[in-house]
């Protein structure tokens, strides 16, 4: 049967914020003070770290864990072994059919080691286990208590392999992400000392005070507000002011309030541009002085401002006064107040990656779901809002901005490789299954939720979710409960089937038969996952009307998504019944077409049986 395309309606920022309610969730707190010396010739660095940890949990803590991410970039690490055994390894980390990590020499590997560690002045015992440092405290931290952990550490920046590293393929000297000993998160589920095997992060919010000393020819950008522009120069000083530097190095001093990560990048050839938004943060851009990319990086800047305005309008106000787009890394990756992105791209790709990584500022750096356990809530929600943003700021004019996500999901279903979205991010059998599940299926969670509760209610849900759960590490039940409060519907069935199973949606038009001067329509549920149905009926005379079949277990109905068309609300369809019939007050000869879900926002895995159409 021929598949017809009809309507897609979206509603952006049409709903007002609802009053946030305190969830009663507690959050741990960390304050980092770090002083780092980087040798740009050996790519080795030393540092001191003072960490004040506040235990806001109801539990006494006898030990803590740190992440030592750079230890992953060594032959024989868990990341290396996983690369050698997964069916479809990341091409960026392979060369000649081998793991690039496996071939690193001593001077090319990454490492991060604690050398000394004290708690409130007392030495503590600690043990390095791969990318995790296990620390047995000298004195337990009581509920509501604070302790100060002071460390000296040393590290070596790995050859650019994944996200972090030195000497990227585009010639960026230092992409410093995951570079410092980072305290693991402790929440209502306990500790989260996930080894660095493949992807995704989780962190504790706090205030960062970071000093970075390196060669004075290098420009530094990334997380945080620069505290000493008059000492630094590099275009940061007040115009007309002379900056006097002594010696061969400069110390850059940054502060970043209420963030859970800190990234910086440095290169002697960075161009640094600044764009002051009229009603928004100051935007910074750092990119190589390469004639082949400069034009696109100039064009990127107003688009970055448009994206910032779009997200602040449609999710919630950006809570910081600065955002930096920095050339570096190996693709695109979000960090607190900033992103690393490769710069040698066509303009559309450059804008697209920037938009996606910026959107993470809301979903990963303010809401900050545990990506290892619920990666789809970050990557998927980011993909959803990025698609809407790109459709607007790049004038794409797509009827369905999420069509790429649906294609990806259908490919995953047909591959037989799908795993439930509740799978830990490191445990997916293939990178293909992880990527589609996190990005595409995660995006569809929201676009399909809009189909269920209505587009206005969806955008209202996103705003309320952000307002209620910012800086609280929400879990899947939180987005579900927010949607229930906004829509008045019961949605546990949706969260359960979509994220915890691989059940599919498949409804079909079983038969269309004449019934005197009326038409009897028989529908069937083939897939296990339940859904409400919108049905469009097109007459031979071109008239259109819709029928709405609520799902009984929703205990609610959405408003008419097609207000210009007559809608008939039919009896609920109980999930246990595999079939459903209703009668159309129109003779069969006058029916031109019948379509289940004209918006195509319901992820029905077999669209062919969704359409009845008379022969031409």
HELIX and SHEET records of a PDB file:
HELIX    1   1 UNK A   69  UNK A   72  5                                   4    
HELIX    2   2 UNK A   78  UNK A   85  1                                   8    
HELIX    3   3 UNK A   91  UNK A   93  5                                   3    
HELIX    4   4 UNK A  101  UNK A  103  5                                   3    
HELIX    5   5 UNK A  229  UNK A  232  1                                   4    
HELIX    6   6 UNK A  291  UNK A  314  1                                  24    
HELIX    7   7 UNK A  347  UNK A  363  1                                  17    
HELIX    8   8 UNK A  371  UNK A  375  1                                   5    
HELIX    9   9 UNK A  376  UNK A  380  3                                   5    
HELIX   10  10 UNK A  381  UNK A  393  1                                  13    
HELIX   11  11 UNK A  403  UNK A  415  1                                  13    
HELIX   12  12 UNK A  425  UNK A  427  5                                   3    
HELIX   13  13 UNK A  431  UNK A  435  1                                   5    
HELIX   14  14 UNK A  436  UNK A  441  3                                   6    
HELIX   15  15 UNK A  442  UNK A  453  1                                  12    
HELIX   16  16 UNK A  455  UNK A  469  1                                  15    
HELIX   17  17 UNK A  476  UNK A  487  1                                  12    
HELIX   18  18 UNK A  492  UNK A  500  1                                   9    
HELIX   19  19 UNK A  552  UNK A  554  5                                   3    
HELIX   20  20 UNK A  588  UNK A  590  5                                   3    
HELIX   21  21 UNK A  607  UNK A  610  5                                   4    
SHEET    1   A 8 UNK A 122  UNK A 123  0                                        
SHEET    2   A 8 UNK A 111  UNK A 119 -1                                        
SHEET    3   A 8 UNK A 146  UNK A 156 -1                                        
SHEET    4   A 8 UNK A  44  UNK A  54 -1                                        
SHEET    5   A 8 UNK A  29  UNK A  39 -1                                        
SHEET    6   A 8 UNK A 206  UNK A 215  1                                        
SHEET    7   A 8 UNK A 249  UNK A 259 -1                                        
SHEET    8   A 8 UNK A 225  UNK A 226 -1                                        
SHEET    1   B 4 UNK A 125  UNK A 129  0                                        
SHEET    2   B 4 UNK A 132  UNK A 141 -1                                        
SHEET    3   B 4 UNK A  61  UNK A  67 -1                                        
SHEET    4   B 4 UNK A 182  UNK A 183 -1                                        
SHEET    1   C 2 UNK A  94  UNK A  95  0                                        
SHEET    2   C 2 UNK A  98  UNK A  99 -1                                        
SHEET    1   D 4 UNK A 165  UNK A 166  0                                        
SHEET    2   D 4 UNK A 174  UNK A 176 -1                                        
SHEET    3   D 4 UNK A 264  UNK A 267 -1                                        
SHEET    4   D 4 UNK A 219  UNK A 222 -1                                        
SHEET    1   E 2 UNK A 186  UNK A 187  0                                        
SHEET    2   E 2 UNK A 190  UNK A 191 -1                                        
SHEET    1   F 5 UNK A 270  UNK A 276  0                                        
SHEET    2   F 5 UNK A 282  UNK A 288 -1                                        
SHEET    3   F 5 UNK A 322  UNK A 327  1                                        
SHEET    4   F 5 UNK A 338  UNK A 341  1                                        
SHEET    5   F 5 UNK A 332  UNK A 335 -1                                        
SHEET    1   G 3 UNK A 507  UNK A 515  0                                        
SHEET    2   G 3 UNK A 518  UNK A 525 -1                                        
SHEET    3   G 3 UNK A 579  UNK A 584 -1                                        
SHEET    1   H 5 UNK A 566  UNK A 569  0                                        
SHEET    2   H 5 UNK A 544  UNK A 549  1                                        
SHEET    3   H 5 UNK A 533  UNK A 539 -1                                        
SHEET    4   H 5 UNK A 591  UNK A 596 -1                                        
SHEET    5   H 5 UNK A 611  UNK A 613 -1                                        
END                                                                             
